[in-house]
Amino acid sequence: MSRTSQPIVLPDQDRDALIRMLNSGDSELSRRAQIVLKAASDRQNKDIANELGINAATVSKWKDAYR
C-alpha cells in the first residue's frame, strides 16, 4: 500500500519568498526552496528526489518542515 501525503498549499506570499530563496546564493537554502516549490506542484517525493539528485527522505524532511 502506498502512502500519500497531504499536498502543500502555498500562499502567494510564501511562494514569492521561496522564489527569492532560489536566487539567494545559498545553495542549501535554494535546494530547500526547490523541494517545497516542486512539492506544491503536486509532485511525488521520488520524482522530486530523482530530478534534484537527492534522497526521497530528504524531500519528505523538508516538506514536513515547511508544513
N, C-alpha and C positions, 0 to 999 in steps of 0.2 A: 504494500500500500504506500503510495507516495504522499509526502507531506506537502501541503500548500500553505503559504504564508499569507498574511494579510497584505494587501497592496499598500504601497506607500503613496500617500496623497500629499503633494507639495503645494502649499500656498504660494502664490506668486512671489511674495517677499522671500521665502526660503529658496525658491528656485533661483531668484536673482542672486542671492548670497552664495549659493553653490556655484553658480556660473562665475562669479568673481573669484571664488576659491580656485577654480580651474586655472585661472591666469595669475595666481598669487606668486608663482616662482618656487613655491614649496611643494616638492614632488609628492610627499606623503599626504599633505592636505589635498592636493589636486586629485590623487588617487581615490581618496575617501569621497570627494565630491563626485567623481565619475561613477563610483559604485552607487551612490544614492540616486543620482540623476537617471542612471540606467535602470535601477530598480523601480523608479517611479514610472518608467515606461512599460511596466508590467512584464519585465524580462525575468527569466528564471535564473537562479543563482549560478547554476552550472554554465549557462550561456554567458553571463557576465564574466564569470571567472575565466572561461576559455578565451574570451575576447581580450581581457586585460592581462592574461598570463599569470593569474593568481589562483589560490585555492578557493573553492566554494565556501569553505568555513570562514574565510576572511570576508567574503561578500556578506555572509549571514551576520557576522560580527558587527560590521559597520551599518548594515540595515537595522539591526536591533538597537545599536547605539543612537541612530537617528530617531527612532521611534521614541 
